[in-house]
Amino acid sequence: MSRLMEAKQKTRNGNHAIVIGSGMAGLLSARILTEHFERITVVERDRLPQQPEIR
């Protein structure tokens, strides 16, 4: 096992993280959490549009 993989395994805090909100901050947080958790769930109260649009 490489040292990088060993270092990543040591920084794991748990199996699952939940992020509330899928705005820019929520999505960025979810991305960062992928380095520390095996599974990420993003919860959004609004329906997301099929095409990109201003919300």
CHARMM internal coordinates of N, CA and C (Angstrom, degrees):
IC EDIT
DIST 1 N 1 CA 1.4488
DIST 1 CA 1 C 1.5296
ANGL 1 N 1 CA 1 C 108.30
DIST 1 C 2 N 1.3147
ANGL 1 CA 1 C 2 N 116.73
DIHE 1 N 1 CA 1 C 2 N 136.87
DIST 2 N 2 CA 1.4578
ANGL 1 C 2 N 2 CA 119.64
DIHE 1 CA 1 C 2 N 2 CA -177.83
DIST 2 CA 2 C 1.5236
ANGL 2 N 2 CA 2 C 110.77
DIHE 1 C 2 N 2 CA 2 C -73.71
DIST 2 C 3 N 1.3042
ANGL 2 CA 2 C 3 N 115.52
DIHE 2 N 2 CA 2 C 3 N 160.17
DIST 3 N 3 CA 1.4677
ANGL 2 C 3 N 3 CA 120.05
DIHE 2 CA 2 C 3 N 3 CA 179.41
DIST 3 CA 3 C 1.5200
ANGL 3 N 3 CA 3 C 111.36
DIHE 2 C 3 N 3 CA 3 C -65.10
DIST 3 C 4 N 1.3368
ANGL 3 CA 3 C 4 N 116.97
DIHE 3 N 3 CA 3 C 4 N -34.57
DIST 4 N 4 CA 1.4618
ANGL 3 C 4 N 4 CA 120.40
DIHE 3 CA 3 C 4 N 4 CA 178.35
DIST 4 CA 4 C 1.5223
ANGL 4 N 4 CA 4 C 110.44
DIHE 3 C 4 N 4 CA 4 C -62.45
DIST 4 C 5 N 1.3353
ANGL 4 CA 4 C 5 N 117.24
DIHE 4 N 4 CA 4 C 5 N -43.92
DIST 5 N 5 CA 1.4650
ANGL 4 C 5 N 5 CA 120.33
DIHE 4 CA 4 C 5 N 5 CA 178.94
DIST 5 CA 5 C 1.5208
ANGL 5 N 5 CA 5 C 110.60
DIHE 4 C 5 N 5 CA 5 C -65.61
DIST 5 C 6 N 1.3237
ANGL 5 CA 5 C 6 N 117.28
DIHE 5 N 5 CA 5 C 6 N -38.42
DIST 6 N 6 CA 1.4570
ANGL 5 C 6 N 6 CA 120.39
DIHE 5 CA 5 C 6 N 6 CA 178.22
DIST 6 CA 6 C 1.5199
ANGL 6 N 6 CA 6 C 110.38
DIHE 5 C 6 N 6 CA 6 C -64.06
DIST 6 C 7 N 1.3235
ANGL 6 CA 6 C 7 N 117.24
DIHE 6 N 6 CA 6 C 7 N -41.51
DIST 7 N 7 CA 1.4637
ANGL 6 C 7 N 7 CA 121.08
DIHE 6 CA 6 C 7 N 7 CA 179.47
DIST 7 CA 7 C 1.5189
ANGL 7 N 7 CA 7 C 110.37
DIHE 6 C 7 N 7 CA 7 C -64.86
DIST 7 C 8 N 1.3274
ANGL 7 CA 7 C 8 N 117.63
DIHE 7 N 7 CA 7 C 8 N -40.91
DIST 8 N 8 CA 1.4602
ANGL 7 C 8 N 8 CA 120.55
DIHE 7 CA 7 C 8 N 8 CA 178.71
DIST 8 CA 8 C 1.5202
ANGL 8 N 8 CA 8 C 111.10
DIHE 7 C 8 N 8 CA 8 C -64.46
DIST 8 C 9 N 1.3181
ANGL 8 CA 8 C 9 N 117.88
DIHE 8 N 8 CA 8 C 9 N -39.93
DIST 9 N 9 CA 1.4559
ANGL 8 C 9 N 9 CA 120.51
DIHE 8 CA 8 C 9 N 9 CA 179.85
DIST 9 CA 9 C 1.5256
ANGL 9 N 9 CA 9 C 110.87
DIHE 8 C 9 N 9 CA 9 C -65.54
DIST 9 C 10 N 1.3009
ANGL 9 CA 9 C 10 N 117.75
DIHE 9 N 9 CA 9 C 10 N -34.57
DIST 10 N 10 CA 1.4546
ANGL 9 C 10 N 10 CA 120.93
DIHE 9 CA 9 C 10 N 10 CA -179.88
DIST 10 CA 10 C 1.5257
ANGL 10 N 10 CA 10 C 111.72
DIHE 9 C 10 N 10 CA 10 C -69.51
DIST 10 C 11 N 1.3417
ANGL 10 CA 10 C 11 N 118.41
DIHE 10 N 10 CA 10 C 11 N -25.13
DIST 11 N 11 CA 1.4517
ANGL 10 C 11 N 11 CA 120.44
DIHE 10 CA 10 C 11 N 11 CA -177.82
DIST 11 CA 11 C 1.5228
ANGL 11 N 11 CA 11 C 112.58
DIHE 10 C 11 N 11 CA 11 C -90.76
DIST 11 C 12 N 1.3181
ANGL 11 CA 11 C 12 N 118.77
DIHE 11 N 11 CA 11 C 12 N 0.06
DIST 12 N 12 CA 1.4641
ANGL 11 C 12 N 12 CA 121.29
DIHE 11 CA 11 C 12 N 12 CA 178.24
DIST 12 CA 12 C 1.5227
ANGL 12 N 12 CA 12 C 109.81
DIHE 11 C 12 N 12 CA 12 C -67.84
DIST 12 C 13 N 1.3393
ANGL 12 CA 12 C 13 N 116.54
DIHE 12 N 12 CA 12 C 13 N 129.24
DIST 13 N 13 CA 1.4544
ANGL 12 C 13 N 13 CA 121.27
DIHE 12 CA 12 C 13 N 13 CA -179.40
DIST 13 CA 13 C 1.5155
ANGL 13 N 13 CA 13 C 112.74
DIHE 12 C 13 N 13 CA 13 C -99.16
DIST 13 C 14 N 1.2908
ANGL 13 CA 13 C 14 N 117.01
DIHE 13 N 13 CA 13 C 14 N -21.06
DIST 14 N 14 CA 1.4501
ANGL 13 C 14 N 14 CA 120.47
DIHE 13 CA 13 C 14 N 14 CA -177.10
DIST 14 CA 14 C 1.5098
ANGL 14 N 14 CA 14 C 109.99
DIHE 13 C 14 N 14 CA 14 C 178.47
DIST 14 C 15 N 1.3218
ANGL 14 CA 14 C 15 N 115.81
DIHE 14 N 14 CA 14 C 15 N -168.53
DIST 15 N 15 CA 1.4470
ANGL 14 C 15 N 15 CA 120.50
DIHE 14 CA 14 C 15 N 15 CA -176.19
DIST 15 CA 15 C 1.5182
ANGL 15 N 15 CA 15 C 113.78
DIHE 14 C 15 N 15 CA 15 C -94.23
DIST 15 C 16 N 1.3388
ANGL 15 CA 15 C 16 N 117.44
DIHE 15 N 15 CA 15 C 16 N -31.57
DIST 16 N 16 CA 1.4546
ANGL 15 C 16 N 16 CA 119.79
DIHE 15 CA 15 C 16 N 16 CA -167.92
DIST 16 CA 16 C 1.5294
ANGL 16 N 16 CA 16 C 111.09
DIHE 15 C 16 N 16 CA 16 C -142.79
DIST 16 C 17 N 1.3307
ANGL 16 CA 16 C 17 N 115.39
DIHE 16 N 16 CA 16 C 17 N 132.02
DIST 17 N 17 CA 1.4683
ANGL 16 C 17 N 17 CA 121.20
DIHE 16 CA 16 C 17 N 17 CA 174.48
DIST 17 CA 17 C 1.5214
ANGL 17 N 17 CA 17 C 107.85
DIHE 16 C 17 N 17 CA 17 C -121.93
DIST 17 C 18 N 1.3304
ANGL 17 CA 17 C 18 N 115.98
DIHE 17 N 17 CA 17 C 18 N 148.13
DIST 18 N 18 CA 1.4596
ANGL 17 C 18 N 18 CA 121.77
DIHE 17 CA 17 C 18 N 18 CA 177.96
DIST 18 CA 18 C 1.5189
ANGL 18 N 18 CA 18 C 108.14
DIHE 17 C 18 N 18 CA 18 C -120.04
DIST 18 C 19 N 1.3309
ANGL 18 CA 18 C 19 N 115.97
DIHE 18 N 18 CA 18 C 19 N 129.77
DIST 19 N 19 CA 1.4612
ANGL 18 C 19 N 19 CA 122.82
DIHE 18 CA 18 C 19 N 19 CA 177.14
DIST 19 CA 19 C 1.5170
ANGL 19 N 19 CA 19 C 107.05
DIHE 18 C 19 N 19 CA 19 C -112.30
DIST 19 C 20 N 1.3293
ANGL 19 CA 19 C 20 N 117.21
DIHE 19 N 19 CA 19 C 20 N 129.05
DIST 20 N 20 CA 1.4585
ANGL 19 C 20 N 20 CA 121.26
DIHE 19 CA 19 C 20 N 20 CA 179.38
DIST 20 CA 20 C 1.5222
ANGL 20 N 20 CA 20 C 108.19
DIHE 19 C 20 N 20 CA 20 C -99.38
DIST 20 C 21 N 1.3321
ANGL 20 CA 20 C 21 N 115.79
DIHE 20 N 20 CA 20 C 21 N 116.94
DIST 21 N 21 CA 1.4625
ANGL 20 C 21 N 21 CA 122.24
DIHE 20 CA 20 C 21 N 21 CA 179.79
DIST 21 CA 21 C 1.5132
ANGL 21 N 21 CA 21 C 111.78
DIHE 20 C 21 N 21 CA 21 C 103.97
DIST 21 C 22 N 1.3315
ANGL 21 CA 21 C 22 N 115.63
DIHE 21 N 21 CA 21 C 22 N 132.74
DIST 22 N 22 CA 1.4642
ANGL 21 C 22 N 22 CA 119.34
DIHE 21 CA 21 C 22 N 22 CA -178.76
DIST 22 CA 22 C 1.5252
ANGL 22 N 22 CA 22 C 111.95
DIHE 21 C 22 N 22 CA 22 C -111.67
DIST 22 C 23 N 1.3425
ANGL 22 CA 22 C 23 N 115.72
DIHE 22 N 22 CA 22 C 23 N 28.44
DIST 23 N 23 CA 1.4602
ANGL 22 C 23 N 23 CA 119.98
DIHE 22 CA 22 C 23 N 23 CA 172.96
DIST 23 CA 23 C 1.5239
ANGL 23 N 23 CA 23 C 109.36
DIHE 22 C 23 N 23 CA 23 C -73.26
DIST 23 C 24 N 1.3062
ANGL 23 CA 23 C 24 N 115.26
DIHE 23 N 23 CA 23 C 24 N -172.57
DIST 24 N 24 CA 1.4697
ANGL 23 C 24 N 24 CA 119.32
DIHE 23 CA 23 C 24 N 24 CA -178.89
DIST 24 CA 24 C 1.5214
ANGL 24 N 24 CA 24 C 111.85
DIHE 23 C 24 N 24 CA 24 C -58.12
DIST 24 C 25 N 1.3201
ANGL 24 CA 24 C 25 N 116.89
DIHE 24 N 24 CA 24 C 25 N -42.96
DIST 25 N 25 CA 1.4721
ANGL 24 C 25 N 25 CA 119.82
DIHE 24 CA 24 C 25 N 25 CA -179.22
DIST 25 CA 25 C 1.5242
ANGL 25 N 25 CA 25 C 111.33
DIHE 24 C 25 N 25 CA 25 C -66.53
DIST 25 C 26 N 1.3216
ANGL 25 CA 25 C 26 N 117.07
DIHE 25 N 25 CA 25 C 26 N -40.84
DIST 26 N 26 CA 1.4597
ANGL 25 C 26 N 26 CA 120.54
DIHE 25 CA 25 C 26 N 26 CA 179.23
DIST 26 CA 26 C 1.5112
ANGL 26 N 26 CA 26 C 112.69
DIHE 25 C 26 N 26 CA 26 C -64.89
DIST 26 C 27 N 1.3313
ANGL 26 CA 26 C 27 N 116.31
DIHE 26 N 26 CA 26 C 27 N -43.87
DIST 27 N 27 CA 1.4617
ANGL 26 C 27 N 27 CA 119.69
DIHE 26 CA 26 C 27 N 27 CA 179.91
DIST 27 CA 27 C 1.5248
ANGL 27 N 27 CA 27 C 111.51
DIHE 26 C 27 N 27 CA 27 C -67.43
DIST 27 C 28 N 1.3305
ANGL 27 CA 27 C 28 N 116.79
DIHE 27 N 27 CA 27 C 28 N -38.60
DIST 28 N 28 CA 1.4633
ANGL 27 C 28 N 28 CA 119.75
DIHE 27 CA 27 C 28 N 28 CA 176.99
DIST 28 CA 28 C 1.5329
ANGL 28 N 28 CA 28 C 110.02
DIHE 27 C 28 N 28 CA 28 C -65.55
DIST 28 C 29 N 1.3149
ANGL 28 CA 28 C 29 N 116.32
DIHE 28 N 28 CA 28 C 29 N -42.45
DIST 29 N 29 CA 1.4683
ANGL 28 C 29 N 29 CA 119.50
DIHE 28 CA 28 C 29 N 29 CA 177.58
DIST 29 CA 29 C 1.5209
ANGL 29 N 29 CA 29 C 111.45
DIHE 28 C 29 N 29 CA 29 C -60.77
DIST 29 C 30 N 1.3349
ANGL 29 CA 29 C 30 N 116.15
DIHE 29 N 29 CA 29 C 30 N -42.81
DIST 30 N 30 CA 1.4662
ANGL 29 C 30 N 30 CA 120.10
DIHE 29 CA 29 C 30 N 30 CA 178.84
DIST 30 CA 30 C 1.5196
ANGL 30 N 30 CA 30 C 110.85
DIHE 29 C 30 N 30 CA 30 C -60.53
DIST 30 C 31 N 1.3179
ANGL 30 CA 30 C 31 N 116.09
DIHE 30 N 30 CA 30 C 31 N -41.24
DIST 31 N 31 CA 1.4715
ANGL 30 C 31 N 31 CA 119.70
DIHE 30 CA 30 C 31 N 31 CA 179.50
DIST 31 CA 31 C 1.5319
ANGL 31 N 31 CA 31 C 111.04
DIHE 30 C 31 N 31 CA 31 C -62.29
DIST 31 C 32 N 1.3076
ANGL 31 CA 31 C 32 N 117.14
DIHE 31 N 31 CA 31 C 32 N -45.26
DIST 32 N 32 CA 1.4646
ANGL 31 C 32 N 32 CA 121.09
DIHE 31 CA 31 C 32 N 32 CA -180.00
DIST 32 CA 32 C 1.5266
ANGL 32 N 32 CA 32 C 110.68
DIHE 31 C 32 N 32 CA 32 C -65.03
DIST 32 C 33 N 1.3208
ANGL 32 CA 32 C 33 N 116.93
DIHE 32 N 32 CA 32 C 33 N -38.68
DIST 33 N 33 CA 1.4648
ANGL 32 C 33 N 33 CA 120.91
DIHE 32 CA 32 C 33 N 33 CA -179.43
DIST 33 CA 33 C 1.5263
ANGL 33 N 33 CA 33 C 112.74
DIHE 32 C 33 N 33 CA 33 C -65.57
DIST 33 C 34 N 1.3432
ANGL 33 CA 33 C 34 N 118.11
DIHE 33 N 33 CA 33 C 34 N -21.45
DIST 34 N 34 CA 1.4631
ANGL 33 C 34 N 34 CA 119.74
DIHE 33 CA 33 C 34 N 34 CA 178.36
DIST 34 CA 34 C 1.5277
ANGL 34 N 34 CA 34 C 111.89
DIHE 33 C 34 N 34 CA 34 C -61.27
DIST 34 C 35 N 1.3155
ANGL 34 CA 34 C 35 N 116.41
DIHE 34 N 34 CA 34 C 35 N -20.57
DIST 35 N 35 CA 1.4672
ANGL 34 C 35 N 35 CA 120.13
DIHE 34 CA 34 C 35 N 35 CA 178.59
DIST 35 CA 35 C 1.5277
ANGL 35 N 35 CA 35 C 112.25
DIHE 34 C 35 N 35 CA 35 C -80.70
DIST 35 C 36 N 1.3428
ANGL 35 CA 35 C 36 N 116.78
DIHE 35 N 35 CA 35 C 36 N -11.06
DIST 36 N 36 CA 1.4573
ANGL 35 C 36 N 36 CA 120.40
DIHE 35 CA 35 C 36 N 36 CA -174.92
DIST 36 CA 36 C 1.5236
ANGL 36 N 36 CA 36 C 114.53
DIHE 35 C 36 N 36 CA 36 C -123.67
DIST 36 C 37 N 1.3259
ANGL 36 CA 36 C 37 N 117.69
DIHE 36 N 36 CA 36 C 37 N -13.83
DIST 37 N 37 CA 1.4614
ANGL 36 C 37 N 37 CA 121.86
DIHE 36 CA 36 C 37 N 37 CA -178.19
DIST 37 CA 37 C 1.5158
ANGL 37 N 37 CA 37 C 110.31
DIHE 36 C 37 N 37 CA 37 C -131.85
DIST 37 C 38 N 1.3161
ANGL 37 CA 37 C 38 N 116.43
DIHE 37 N 37 CA 37 C 38 N 151.60
DIST 38 N 38 CA 1.4579
ANGL 37 C 38 N 38 CA 121.68
DIHE 37 CA 37 C 38 N 38 CA 179.70
DIST 38 CA 38 C 1.5223
ANGL 38 N 38 CA 38 C 111.75
DIHE 37 C 38 N 38 CA 38 C -76.29
DIST 38 C 39 N 1.3337
ANGL 38 CA 38 C 39 N 117.21
DIHE 38 N 38 CA 38 C 39 N -33.78
DIST 39 N 39 CA 1.4659
ANGL 38 C 39 N 39 CA 121.48
DIHE 38 CA 38 C 39 N 39 CA -175.87
DIST 39 CA 39 C 1.5282
ANGL 39 N 39 CA 39 C 109.89
DIHE 38 C 39 N 39 CA 39 C -135.89
DIST 39 C 40 N 1.3289
ANGL 39 CA 39 C 40 N 116.55
DIHE 39 N 39 CA 39 C 40 N 137.46
DIST 40 N 40 CA 1.4598
ANGL 39 C 40 N 40 CA 122.92
DIHE 39 CA 39 C 40 N 40 CA 179.09
DIST 40 CA 40 C 1.5253
ANGL 40 N 40 CA 40 C 108.13
DIHE 39 C 40 N 40 CA 40 C -123.69
DIST 40 C 41 N 1.3350
ANGL 40 CA 40 C 41 N 116.84
DIHE 40 N 40 CA 40 C 41 N 133.50
DIST 41 N 41 CA 1.4543
ANGL 40 C 41 N 41 CA 121.80
DIHE 40 CA 40 C 41 N 41 CA 173.80
DIST 41 CA 41 C 1.5215
ANGL 41 N 41 CA 41 C 107.74
DIHE 40 C 41 N 41 CA 41 C -118.78
DIST 41 C 42 N 1.3337
ANGL 41 CA 41 C 42 N 116.23
DIHE 41 N 41 CA 41 C 42 N 127.29
DIST 42 N 42 CA 1.4633
ANGL 41 C 42 N 42 CA 121.69
DIHE 41 CA 41 C 42 N 42 CA 176.73
DIST 42 CA 42 C 1.5298
ANGL 42 N 42 CA 42 C 107.18
DIHE 41 C 42 N 42 CA 42 C -104.71
DIST 42 C 43 N 1.3312
ANGL 42 CA 42 C 43 N 116.33
DIHE 42 N 42 CA 42 C 43 N 123.51
DIST 43 N 43 CA 1.4629
ANGL 42 C 43 N 43 CA 122.55
DIHE 42 CA 42 C 43 N 43 CA -178.76
DIST 43 CA 43 C 1.5241
ANGL 43 N 43 CA 43 C 108.15
DIHE 42 C 43 N 43 CA 43 C -106.94
DIST 43 C 44 N 1.3323
ANGL 43 CA 43 C 44 N 116.17
DIHE 43 N 43 CA 43 C 44 N 127.70
DIST 44 N 44 CA 1.4638
ANGL 43 C 44 N 44 CA 121.91
DIHE 43 CA 43 C 44 N 44 CA 179.37
DIST 44 CA 44 C 1.5160
ANGL 44 N 44 CA 44 C 108.52
DIHE 43 C 44 N 44 CA 44 C -129.82
DIST 44 C 45 N 1.3200
ANGL 44 CA 44 C 45 N 117.96
DIHE 44 N 44 CA 44 C 45 N 131.56
DIST 45 N 45 CA 1.4700
ANGL 44 C 45 N 45 CA 120.52
DIHE 44 CA 44 C 45 N 45 CA -178.08
DIST 45 CA 45 C 1.5181
ANGL 45 N 45 CA 45 C 112.62
DIHE 44 C 45 N 45 CA 45 C -76.92
DIST 45 C 46 N 1.3339
ANGL 45 CA 45 C 46 N 117.34
DIHE 45 N 45 CA 45 C 46 N -29.78
DIST 46 N 46 CA 1.4633
ANGL 45 C 46 N 46 CA 121.07
DIHE 45 CA 45 C 46 N 46 CA -178.62
DIST 46 CA 46 C 1.5223
ANGL 46 N 46 CA 46 C 110.50
DIHE 45 C 46 N 46 CA 46 C -89.27
DIST 46 C 47 N 1.3218
ANGL 46 CA 46 C 47 N 115.41
DIHE 46 N 46 CA 46 C 47 N 151.80
DIST 47 N 47 CA 1.4639
ANGL 46 C 47 N 47 CA 119.21
DIHE 46 CA 46 C 47 N 47 CA 172.65
DIST 47 CA 47 C 1.5243
ANGL 47 N 47 CA 47 C 108.40
DIHE 46 C 47 N 47 CA 47 C -72.12
DIST 47 C 48 N 1.2999
ANGL 47 CA 47 C 48 N 115.73
DIHE 47 N 47 CA 47 C 48 N 134.81
DIST 48 N 48 CA 1.4601
ANGL 47 C 48 N 48 CA 119.28
DIHE 47 CA 47 C 48 N 48 CA 178.61
DIST 48 CA 48 C 1.5220
ANGL 48 N 48 CA 48 C 109.72
DIHE 47 C 48 N 48 CA 48 C -84.20
DIST 48 C 49 N 1.3272
ANGL 48 CA 48 C 49 N 117.87
DIHE 48 N 48 CA 48 C 49 N 137.57
DIST 49 N 49 CA 1.4651
ANGL 48 C 49 N 49 CA 120.71
DIHE 48 CA 48 C 49 N 49 CA -179.26
DIST 49 CA 49 C 1.5275
ANGL 49 N 49 CA 49 C 111.23
DIHE 48 C 49 N 49 CA 49 C -68.74
DIST 49 C 50 N 1.3261
ANGL 49 CA 49 C 50 N 115.75
DIHE 49 N 49 CA 49 C 50 N 155.28
DIST 50 N 50 CA 1.4657
ANGL 49 C 50 N 50 CA 120.84
DIHE 49 CA 49 C 50 N 50 CA 178.20
DIST 50 CA 50 C 1.5229
ANGL 50 N 50 CA 50 C 111.50
DIHE 49 C 50 N 50 CA 50 C -69.33
DIST 50 C 51 N 1.3259
ANGL 50 CA 50 C 51 N 116.48
DIHE 50 N 50 CA 50 C 51 N -34.60
DIST 51 N 51 CA 1.4649
ANGL 50 C 51 N 51 CA 122.98
DIHE 50 CA 50 C 51 N 51 CA 179.23
DIST 51 CA 51 C 1.5401
ANGL 51 N 51 CA 51 C 108.75
DIHE 50 C 51 N 51 CA 51 C -114.31
DIST 51 C 52 N 1.3131
ANGL 51 CA 51 C 52 N 117.06
DIHE 51 N 51 CA 51 C 52 N 154.66
DIST 52 N 52 CA 1.4726
ANGL 51 C 52 N 52 CA 119.35
DIHE 51 CA 51 C 52 N 52 CA 177.40
DIST 52 CA 52 C 1.5228
ANGL 52 N 52 CA 52 C 110.88
DIHE 51 C 52 N 52 CA 52 C -59.84
DIST 52 C 53 N 1.3210
ANGL 52 CA 52 C 53 N 116.73
DIHE 52 N 52 CA 52 C 53 N 135.18
DIST 53 N 53 CA 1.4604
ANGL 52 C 53 N 53 CA 121.40
DIHE 52 CA 52 C 53 N 53 CA 175.66
DIST 53 CA 53 C 1.5293
ANGL 53 N 53 CA 53 C 108.75
DIHE 52 C 53 N 53 CA 53 C -158.30
DIST 53 C 54 N 1.3150
ANGL 53 CA 53 C 54 N 116.30
DIHE 53 N 53 CA 53 C 54 N 162.98
DIST 54 N 54 CA 1.4555
ANGL 53 C 54 N 54 CA 121.63
DIHE 53 CA 53 C 54 N 54 CA 179.09
DIST 54 CA 54 C 1.5279
ANGL 54 N 54 CA 54 C 108.31
DIHE 53 C 54 N 54 CA 54 C -74.73
DIST 54 C 55 N 1.3389
ANGL 54 CA 54 C 55 N 115.63
DIHE 54 N 54 CA 54 C 55 N 133.40
DIST 55 N 55 CA 1.4638
ANGL 54 C 55 N 55 CA 119.37
DIHE 54 CA 54 C 55 N 55 CA 178.41
DIST 55 CA 55 C 1.4974
ANGL 55 N 55 CA 55 C 109.40
DIHE 54 C 55 N 55 CA 55 C -114.19
END
COOR INIT
IC SEED 1 N 1 CA 1 C
IC BUILD
